[in-house]
Amino acid sequence: MLTKQTPARMKQLVTRWRTSGESGAGFAKRHGIPPWTFWYWCRKRLPTRPKVSTSPQFVPVHVAPAADGAVIEIVVPDGTRLHVRAGASAELLRTVIAAVRATC
């Protein structure tokens, strides 16, 4: 367990994490930091993630025909909006929520 969580030390770790490409949870675990502590420091006014030019990464997407029914809108703090239609599987929701939580 990390014994000295000074602002300077946590700022250094958050900066290293942001350039590592590693998940926040994995990084925190590897450095012996409780996840809730790491998330706290990620949200403090620390330098933003540096702009890194990388080639785009694509993931497969299945576009389903629009279905009538209720829609749940999830708005992420960065302004991203997710629309979940009735009939979405619980597994899909768990995967999306985990992906959204993985970003700091």
PASEBA-1860 file (N, C-alpha, C; in nm, 3 decimals):
! residues 104
1> MLTKQTPA> 0.085/-0.118/0.000/0.000/0.000/0.000/0.089/0.123/0.000 ~ 0.055/0.223/-0.078/0.129/0.347/-0.087/0.116/0.419/0.047 ~ 0.230/0.456/0.108/0.224/0.516/0.240/0.222/0.668/0.234 ~ 0.288/0.729/0.137/0.296/0.874/0.129/0.223/0.922/0.006 ~ 0.102/0.976/0.023/0.021/1.021/-0.089/0.023/1.173/-0.094 ~ 0.141/1.229/-0.114/0.152/1.374/-0.122/0.096/1.421/-0.256 ~ 0.051/1.547/-0.262/0.001/1.597/-0.390/0.104/1.585/-0.502 ~ 0.230/1.612/-0.473/0.333/1.603/-0.577/0.348/1.460/-0.627
9> RMKQLVTR> 0.346/1.364/-0.534/0.361/1.222/-0.571/0.240/1.176/-0.654 ~ 0.120/1.213/-0.611/0.001/1.171/-0.683/-0.007/1.238/-0.819 ~ 0.035/1.364/-0.828/0.037/1.434/-0.957/0.130/1.360/-1.054 ~ 0.244/1.318/-1.003/0.341/1.243/-1.085/0.280/1.111/-1.131 ~ 0.213/1.039/-1.042/0.153/0.911/-1.079/0.039/0.928/-1.178 ~ -0.046/1.029/-1.159/-0.157/1.051/-1.251/-0.102/1.086/-1.390 ~ 0.002/1.169/-1.394/0.064/1.204/-1.522/0.121/1.080/-1.591 ~ 0.189/0.995/-1.515/0.244/0.871/-1.571/0.132/0.781/-1.622
17> WRTSGESG> 0.022/0.771/-1.545/-0.091/0.687/-1.587/-0.150/0.737/-1.717 ~ -0.170/0.870/-1.729/-0.233/0.926/-1.848/-0.156/0.898/-1.976 ~ -0.027/0.879/-1.966/0.053/0.850/-2.086/0.081/0.701/-2.103 ~ 0.038/0.621/-2.005/0.070/0.478/-2.008/-0.019/0.395/-2.099 ~ -0.143/0.439/-2.121/-0.237/0.359/-2.198/-0.298/0.247/-2.115 ~ -0.264/0.239/-1.990/-0.314/0.135/-1.899/-0.446/0.181/-1.837 ~ -0.530/0.086/-1.798/-0.654/0.124/-1.731/-0.620/0.186/-1.595 ~ -0.707/0.275/-1.550/-0.684/0.340/-1.422/-0.681/0.241/-1.308
25> AGFAKRHG> -0.774/0.145/-1.311/-0.780/0.044/-1.204/-0.653/-0.041/-1.202 ~ -0.608/-0.081/-1.319/-0.486/-0.162/-1.327/-0.364/-0.086/-1.278 ~ -0.354/0.040/-1.318/-0.241/0.123/-1.277/-0.242/0.141/-1.125 ~ -0.359/0.174/-1.069/-0.369/0.194/-0.924/-0.331/0.067/-0.849 ~ -0.380/-0.047/-0.895/-0.350/-0.174/-0.829/-0.200/-0.203/-0.834 ~ -0.140/-0.179/-0.952/0.003/-0.208/-0.969/0.088/-0.121/-0.878 ~ 0.039/-0.001/-0.845/0.115/0.090/-0.759/0.068/0.088/-0.614 ~ -0.022/-0.005/-0.582/-0.066/-0.021/-0.443/-0.151/0.094/-0.392
33> IPPWTFWY> -0.226/0.157/-0.482/-0.312/0.269/-0.443/-0.457/0.221/-0.446 ~ -0.534/0.246/-0.341/-0.676/0.210/-0.347/-0.742/0.283/-0.463 ~ -0.829/0.214/-0.538/-0.890/0.276/-0.656/-0.961/0.408/-0.625 ~ -1.035/0.415/-0.514/-1.108/0.537/-0.483/-1.011/0.654/-0.458 ~ -0.894/0.625/-0.400/-0.794/0.729/-0.379/-0.739/0.778/-0.513 ~ -0.712/0.683/-0.602/-0.657/0.719/-0.733/-0.757/0.803/-0.810 ~ -0.887/0.765/-0.808/-0.989/0.843/-0.880/-1.000/0.984/-0.823 ~ -0.987/0.994/-0.692/-0.992/1.127/-0.629/-0.883/1.217/-0.687
41> WCRKRLPT> -0.761/1.166/-0.694/-0.650/1.246/-0.744/-0.663/1.271/-0.895 ~ -0.723/1.180/-0.968/-0.743/1.202/-1.111/-0.837/1.319/-1.135 ~ -0.931/1.340/-1.047/-1.031/1.444/-1.065/-0.988/1.580/-1.009 ~ -0.880/1.583/-0.933/-0.830/1.711/-0.882/-0.775/1.791/-0.997 ~ -0.749/1.917/-0.976/-0.699/2.004/-1.083/-0.553/1.974/-1.111 ~ -0.532/1.865/-1.180/-0.398/1.827/-1.223/-0.387/1.856/-1.373 ~ -0.268/1.859/-1.425/-0.254/1.886/-1.569/-0.338/1.787/-1.651 ~ -0.397/1.836/-1.758/-0.478/1.750/-1.842/-0.390/1.656/-1.922
49> RPKVSTSP> -0.454/1.554/-1.972/-0.386/1.453/-2.052/-0.320/1.521/-2.174 ~ -0.191/1.495/-2.197/-0.125/1.557/-2.312/-0.184/1.507/-2.442 ~ -0.185/1.595/-2.542/-0.234/1.557/-2.674/-0.128/1.469/-2.740 ~ -0.165/1.347/-2.766/-0.074/1.253/-2.830/-0.134/1.215/-2.964 ~ -0.057/1.235/-3.068/-0.110/1.197/-3.200/-0.083/1.049/-3.222 ~ -0.188/0.974/-3.226/-0.178/0.831/-3.252/-0.274/0.798/-3.364 ~ -0.250/0.684/-3.425/-0.342/0.644/-3.530/-0.476/0.609/-3.465 ~ -0.585/0.633/-3.533/-0.717/0.604/-3.473/-0.734/0.455/-3.446
57> QFVPVHVA> -0.807/0.427/-3.342/-0.839/0.289/-3.308/-0.988/0.271/-3.331 ~ -1.022/0.164/-3.398/-1.162/0.137/-3.430/-1.206/0.010/-3.359 ~ -1.332/0.008/-3.323/-1.392/-0.110/-3.264/-1.513/-0.148/-3.348 ~ -1.543/-0.276/-3.358/-1.659/-0.316/-3.437/-1.788/-0.263/-3.374 ~ -1.877/-0.217/-3.458/-2.006/-0.165/-3.412/-2.115/-0.231/-3.494 ~ -2.218/-0.277/-3.425/-2.334/-0.335/-3.492/-2.447/-0.233/-3.484 ~ -2.493/-0.189/-3.598/-2.601/-0.091/-3.601/-2.732/-0.165/-3.619 ~ -2.817/-0.152/-3.521/-2.947/-0.219/-3.526/-3.051/-0.121/-3.574
65> PAADGAVI> -3.155/-0.169/-3.638/-3.261/-0.078/-3.680/-3.325/-0.012/-3.558 ~ -3.368/0.111/-3.577/-3.430/0.185/-3.467/-3.556/0.112/-3.422 ~ -3.570/0.101/-3.293/-3.688/0.035/-3.237/-3.769/0.139/-3.158 ~ -3.895/0.127/-3.166/-3.978/0.216/-3.086/-3.966/0.173/-2.941 ~ -3.973/0.266/-2.853/-3.968/0.233/-2.712/-3.889/0.337/-2.635 ~ -3.879/0.314/-2.506/-3.813/0.407/-2.417/-3.663/0.415/-2.447 ~ -3.608/0.531/-2.421/-3.464/0.553/-2.439/-3.411/0.611/-2.308 ~ -3.299/0.556/-2.265/-3.229/0.611/-2.148/-3.110/0.688/-2.203
73> EIVVPDGT> -3.094/0.811/-2.159/-2.978/0.890/-2.202/-2.882/0.901/-2.086 ~ -2.756/0.864/-2.110/-2.650/0.875/-2.010/-2.556/0.983/-2.060 ~ -2.533/1.086/-1.978/-2.442/1.194/-2.016/-2.318/1.183/-1.929 ~ -2.204/1.166/-1.994/-2.075/1.152/-1.927/-2.022/1.293/-1.899 ~ -1.942/1.312/-1.792/-1.894/1.446/-1.759/-1.827/1.522/-1.874 ~ -1.766/1.452/-1.968/-1.702/1.524/-2.079/-1.801/1.565/-2.187 ~ -1.931/1.537/-2.166/-2.034/1.578/-2.261/-2.079/1.467/-2.355 ~ -2.009/1.354/-2.353/-2.048/1.241/-2.437/-2.187/1.193/-2.394
81> RLHVRAGA> -2.272/1.165/-2.493/-2.408/1.118/-2.464/-2.425/0.977/-2.517 ~ -2.477/0.890/-2.433/-2.505/0.752/-2.470/-2.656/0.733/-2.464 ~ -2.713/0.677/-2.570/-2.857/0.650/-2.572/-2.875/0.499/-2.570 ~ -2.950/0.452/-2.472/-2.975/0.310/-2.456/-3.123/0.286/-2.480 ~ -3.153/0.205/-2.578/-3.293/0.176/-2.612/-3.342/0.056/-2.531 ~ -3.472/0.048/-2.521/-3.535/-0.065/-2.454/-3.489/-0.194/-2.522 ~ -3.462/-0.294/-2.444/-3.421/-0.423/-2.499/-3.270/-0.442/-2.499 ~ -3.193/-0.339/-2.461/-3.048/-0.355/-2.454/-3.017/-0.457/-2.344
89> SAELLRTV> -2.921/-0.542/-2.371/-2.889/-0.646/-2.274/-2.816/-0.587/-2.154 ~ -2.832/-0.651/-2.041/-2.763/-0.608/-1.919/-2.612/-0.619/-1.938 ~ -2.567/-0.719/-2.010/-2.424/-0.737/-2.034/-2.367/-0.619/-2.114 ~ -2.441/-0.575/-2.215/-2.397/-0.460/-2.294/-2.386/-0.336/-2.206 ~ -2.486/-0.313/-2.121/-2.482/-0.198/-2.030/-2.363/-0.206/-1.935 ~ -2.338/-0.325/-1.879/-2.224/-0.342/-1.789/-2.093/-0.310/-1.861 ~ -2.080/-0.356/-1.985/-1.958/-0.332/-2.063/-1.940/-0.183/-2.090 ~ -2.047/-0.116/-2.131/-2.039/0.027/-2.160/-2.007/0.106/-2.035
97> IAAVRATC> -2.074/0.076/-1.925/-2.048/0.148/-1.800/-1.906/0.126/-1.752 ~ -1.855/0.004/-1.763/-1.717/-0.024/-1.724/-1.620/0.056/-1.810 ~ -1.648/0.067/-1.939/-1.561/0.141/-2.030/-1.563/0.290/-1.995 ~ -1.680/0.343/-1.961/-1.691/0.484/-1.926/-1.619/0.511/-1.794 ~ -1.632/0.421/-1.698/-1.566/0.438/-1.569/-1.415/0.424/-1.580 ~ -1.367/0.354/-1.680/-1.224/0.331/-1.695/-1.150/0.458/-1.732 ~ -1.219/0.558/-1.783/-1.154/0.682/-1.817/-1.157/0.774/-1.698 ~ -1.055/0.848/-1.684/-1.044/0.934/-1.568/-1.065/1.076/-1.604
END
